[in-house]
């Protein structure tokens, strides 16, 4: 017969019930991550959902501006957020998986023709460079002597570039193409793609002080590695007609 004391010992030995993770997703990076009828949607959301499912983690996604997601995840209101890049400022603020969700090719986009060299930001010295409030940029870029012009969104920066208010932007290839299409620019019309200068890895970033954060990060790393081997990221990007 199962005695009460034995039952208590048995229950204490069981692993704790898996709580649902609340994950914040930026709402204005279509088709990667955006809000559709108030709900998170996009290629990054689908990829993250598959990664969490493969890791055995239950999640709910909620939409917000990138900076709102950043602030509330750091406070612990959310347990994680999508699409965060590591640099010297951001790295100590979160717990990170070893495997990124996606790696973006970064291009220099100029109001006038120019040429980028991989890993070399020195061409930007003295230029007015548009940056988006709250976004992460590579340390090698931030260490240059340049004039930072901060705007609330990449769209606002792009309008500044078209109007001559800034000289250069740093954009992923896909974001640049989407902004050109939205502005209905003709081929060969300014601004100009100087070429690839770097790459930026985007991660699922976990609240730094949550006791399960390191466990979640490890589980997500393993699941993302498996998804990468299966070709899932490419299939999801194709389904959304999304370009990194």
C-alpha angles and dihedrals in degrees: 000000000000107000120212092242091053090048091054091051090048093051093047089053093056117099114254117266112268109252121213113260117225110218124190120217128192113246108211109055102093130213091014101050125350144128119268114186087343095305128106114260140162144084095295091050092052092047092049091046091055091047093051092046092050089050091053093244124139114220143174120206123216129186129232142136114291092250093048090051090048095051097043095045091051089052092050098248085121124033093215145358134206133240102024121153126211123239132145092278099045101037098078093045097071145026110252136206115229090234121066124220092230140346117226124206108230121216133188111236115196137188086227130035116280144147130246125206120205111265094001117115095161090102087072096062111129094005127120105250121193115225131180118237111256096005120127120241129187115273090234089063096045091052092062123100098246138134109258115212108189122204131177094244144012088249090058091048091050092052088051090052091051091047094049095248092125134025103215144013130197108224140160113252091247095049091050092052092048092050092049091051092047090052090047092230120176123236111277092018118127138299101070131216107230091189139252116330104166146334132250124209116212120207144185099252119205129210104270098224101044109115092224097046096099091048091050092048092052092047092049092049091056094045093048090051089054093047090050091054091050094053093241096140092056092048092049093048090050092049090055093038085234126160119201 
